[in-house]
Amino acid sequence: MAALSGGDAMALLLRHGAEKHRLDKLGRTPLHLAAYAGNSRQVAIMLDFPEDMQVRVESDMSSGTEEDVKKLGQVTKQLVNVRCDLEEVHILVPKNWKDNIDHECKDIRGSLPLFQPGWTPLHVASSCGRRHCTRLLLAAGADPNICDVMGRTPLDVAGSALYFDKEIKEEHFVDVLKMLLKAKGQFYTMRREKGVTNVNTPLHTAVMLDSKEAIELLLEAGAEVSCLNSSGLTPLHLCVKKEQEIALQVLANYDYKHADPLSAVVDVKDGEGHTVLQAAIEAEWVPGVCVALEAGADVTLRANDGETPIHSAAAIGNIEVLSEILSLAKQSKFIDCQNDEGETPLFKAITNGHVACVRALLKDGAAIDKTLPGDINVLHVAADHGHLEILKCLLEYDRSYQMLNVLTAADRRGMGPIHFAVSGNHYECVKFLLEKNADIRLRTTCSPHKSSTPLHIAAAKNYSEVAKVILVMDKTTIHEVNSMGWFPLHTAAHHSSREVIALLLKDGANLAGYTDGPKKFRRTAIDMLLNNLSKPTEYLEEVLDTYITSNTQNLQDNDSVVTVDFAVLIPNVCEMEQMKVIEALLKTGNRYGQRRLLVHPLVESFLFLKWKVLLPFFYTIIAFYAFFVFSLSTFVVSVFWYKDTVKEAPDWLSPHIWGYVVYAAVCLVLIQELLYMNVKSSRYFLQLETWVKFGSIGLATLLPAAITISSWMKSDWPRHVSTVALLLAWLEMMFLLSRFPNWGYYVLMFGKVASNIVKILLTFGFLVIGFSLSFMIQFRSTEPFDGPWSALVKTLVMMTSEFEYEALFDDEHAKTLSTSISVVRFMFVLFLILAAIVLMNLMVGVAVNDINDLEILGNISRLAKQVEFLGTLDVLVYNRFFQTVLPRRMNNHIKNRRRVLGTICLCPGKPRWRHDKVIPSKLRDAILDKAQAQKKMMEVEMDFKQFRQKMDEMHEVLMKNEKKNIIAIEDRPGKVRQRFEEINKHLKNLDDDVVNVKDQLVEHENAQTCINELNVKMNQMSLDIENIKQFLLRLESKLSK
């Protein structure tokens, strides 16, 4: 610590017996630390210099002092060459140094500098640029050629502390180099062969310090520029990284003794194989590019990844640099060279979106039909990256049209340019390619995209803008299927692409459309939609809402028009089967509550209109069945009523005539049912109504035959058959009449109440049986409890409040029940409470409660039944048999009669508008409410869209300003540097002017001195002349005498 901090602590410690060569735990001596800190006096103390020499060394290292130090070199030589050993040193601390005081001492392990194994103090001093200590150590006998463990001399590590965040002054670094070279120091890190590689050399340090003098000094000493530092950079590449033009010029243009005459110095490569030219291009440093080209850089050399400077220039996009390099590459015919990925410079320019570079490359002859591995051409790359201008540029050449519909290999996505543009959501590129006759139905390879069309890909990724462009070009693409048999709507539903689903439905996609393939694997689009989207019912409600629109928010306006569009329910592909979409909805079940969509105003109004157009055909069905019921009833009455009353039937009621009429009616109904069976297939036999109808027809068929056979008429079974047949026939008539919308609700109520009562009777039937058998036993099997069946019937009758108490407990029964009258009356009271009161009120309460629930869900159930019947009736009317048998004009008339118009318009402001009377007022009000809500939502969306547009504009302006500020900030260092250079130049000029003024002043002072001397001499001469004059006057006076 004393060696690091300096002062008098070192001398004081040595006087008290401290060991001057003691090693610390990391093998460092105090001499190493003193050299690190640059404390020359501490170095002198460690070398046992006399005290006066210590003072001289500290103050000034003059030549005389250096000579005196050299005289002591034989004594100090061993001390100054001690090497540092960084292995752990175990030193036993004396026990008398220890005490029991708890110290909070700071761990100094990391506070002292770490040296490299094998370093001498001279290594340490030179690495830190300590010129004073370096001179002292060399004078004291330090060997400049001792190598550390890595084989580096002090010259090799000169200035290396710079890489450990220690400041090194340039002039100190240069002085250290001069001292070491003067002492004949060798180096091993800057050699071409047999040197230490991948370390920071003094030449790299000179570049880092931007010291031209140090660079020239090392080059004169024989340093090589091909040496790599720890980052894999040569000094030349480091100049490029630091953008040091002067240093790069010195290194590139120096006359090396062992240079390769066949290659330029700047063709040396860094760790990644990049030449100086390529590194300068990638750094976008134009001065460096110019220096490299002037030094003869080879533009055809490849990096480790196979890229050339042309690739780098094309990727960067500097057209000036690229043009300069292309002029050289064209001479060597190297413009279409490929890197390891197979990319030419043209591919690089396209990938990075540099249109000017693409034009320059194509103009200089770059091949447009080159491909990457996997058959990837330039159009694929441009479309994949969404470069519209580049696509326009490429398609100016005729050869590019041959690649417009080419697919890549299956392992490279197997797509064409149009697919790549769609997959990247580049709708402008998609539009341009389609305008250039790209195949809108072009299919990908089977793997991995299942032979998909562009619309399938847009549907899978929910790219609504792209899908809109495709549909504008050709709406029929919604009917294309991929290799899985999926339409675009199925693909969109499978991937939960909500926006594209709505768009496809607007353009006529069919929700009832099945996928292709085996029947058991076929699925409808609405089934896939419901099972893949989150909250599918709510989504479908929103979609249906969009088909009810209005032109104004105020529906009371005379010009307001509400449009109800049924396109989503009757797409073009199933125009003749208008119930298919709603039927497909019902087939999906009710797992997500989707049946409530039936009460949506759009669906309910469609069903109402469909019922109205099919009503004449329904009347025909009712007429046929009514004829059957009427003929059967008339036949039974004509047989059994007249027989029982022993009256003679009129001729027009002859059983034989009405028997034939019954057979005729049965034939008509059977023909109708055969058509039903053909339509409904297996579902037909799963309905109660089917078996009721078949029961009545079958029994009715037996009755006319029973009359003709006299033995049958004598028995009672024809009477029983006719009874059941009549009951079933009229029950079926009730079912048919329940198809009417206004009556169906009551039939559902009847069925619900009947099923509830049956459930209750089955649940509590054991109680009724128990009471009936008990009554039979107590009443001694007398009337009306004369048997189990009679007792059960009488008990059920008693539950309806027909107790007949007086008849049961009259005098006749009292005699029979004399011994157990009290028990019988107790049982009767118990029956009255449990069966007549509790059980009957329970049945009534449950029935009423379920009716309340039915009022909520009854409309949905009614509409579901109506959908099923209308679907069957729709297909029945549109039967191939009728199309074949009936005339064409009649077929067309029937076809037009059964169709619902695609749209209807309501005018709320015009109450007498024709469509207002077609739809019930309740349904009409629901439609108007939906239209008003939809209009309001659209206005909100428009306001939000305008707000978002303004926000985008504001953001764009802010980003432009921010970009300008960033550019200004980025340019500020250059401007500051330029300003600093100007100020330095101005100050230098001022210094020169001041020197000139000083010289002139000195000259002036010198000239003034000469004038003064001349004046003195002139004065002296004047005095001499005056004396001579006086002498001559005296002489003349004497001569005159």
Secondary structure as UniProt FT lines:
FT   HELIX           2..5
FT   TURN            7..8
FT   HELIX           9..15
FT   TURN            16..17
FT   TURN            20..21
FT   TURN            25..26
FT   HELIX           30..37
FT   HELIX           40..46
FT   TURN            47..48
FT   HELIX           51..59
FT   HELIX           63..71
FT   HELIX           73..80
FT   HELIX           95..97
FT   TURN            109..111
FT   TURN            117..118
FT   HELIX           121..127
FT   TURN            128..129
FT   HELIX           131..139
FT   TURN            140..141
FT   TURN            144..145
FT   TURN            149..150
FT   TURN            154..159
FT   HELIX           160..164
FT   HELIX           170..182
FT   TURN            183..184
FT   HELIX           202..208
FT   TURN            209..210
FT   HELIX           212..220
FT   TURN            221..222
FT   TURN            225..226
FT   TURN            230..231
FT   HELIX           235..242
FT   HELIX           245..253
FT   TURN            257..258
FT   TURN            261..262
FT   HELIX           265..267
FT   TURN            271..272
FT   HELIX           276..282
FT   TURN            283..284
FT   HELIX           286..294
FT   TURN            295..296
FT   TURN            299..300
FT   TURN            304..305
FT   HELIX           309..316
FT   HELIX           319..329
FT   TURN            330..333
FT   TURN            335..336
FT   TURN            340..341
FT   HELIX           345..351
FT   TURN            352..353
FT   HELIX           355..363
FT   TURN            364..365
FT   TURN            368..369
FT   TURN            373..375
FT   HELIX           378..385
FT   HELIX           388..394
FT   TURN            395..396
FT   HELIX           398..403
FT   TURN            404..405
FT   HELIX           410..412
FT   TURN            413..414
FT   HELIX           417..423
FT   TURN            424..425
FT   HELIX           427..435
FT   TURN            436..437
FT   TURN            440..441
FT   TURN            447..451
FT   HELIX           454..461
FT   HELIX           464..473
FT   HELIX           475..479
FT   TURN            483..484
FT   HELIX           488..494
FT   TURN            495..496
FT   HELIX           498..506
FT   TURN            507..508
FT   TURN            511..512
FT   HELIX           519..521
FT   HELIX           525..532
FT   HELIX           536..545
FT   TURN            546..547
FT   STRAND          548..550
FT   TURN            555..556
FT   TURN            558..559
FT   STRAND          562..565
FT   TURN            567..569
FT   HELIX           572..574
FT   TURN            575..576
FT   TURN            578..579
FT   HELIX           580..587
FT   TURN            591..592
FT   HELIX           594..599
FT   HELIX           601..636
FT   HELIX           637..641
FT   HELIX           642..645
FT   HELIX           651..653
FT   HELIX           655..680
FT   HELIX           681..686
FT   HELIX           688..708
FT   HELIX           710..714
FT   HELIX           717..737
FT   TURN            738..739
FT   HELIX           741..778
FT   TURN            779..781
FT   TURN            783..784
FT   HELIX           788..799
FT   TURN            800..801
FT   HELIX           805..808
FT   HELIX           811..816
FT   TURN            817..820
FT   HELIX           821..831
FT   HELIX           832..839
FT   HELIX           840..877
FT   HELIX           880..885
FT   HELIX           888..898
FT   STRAND          903..906
FT   TURN            908..909
FT   TURN            911..912
FT   HELIX           914..916
FT   TURN            917..918
FT   HELIX           921..1040
//
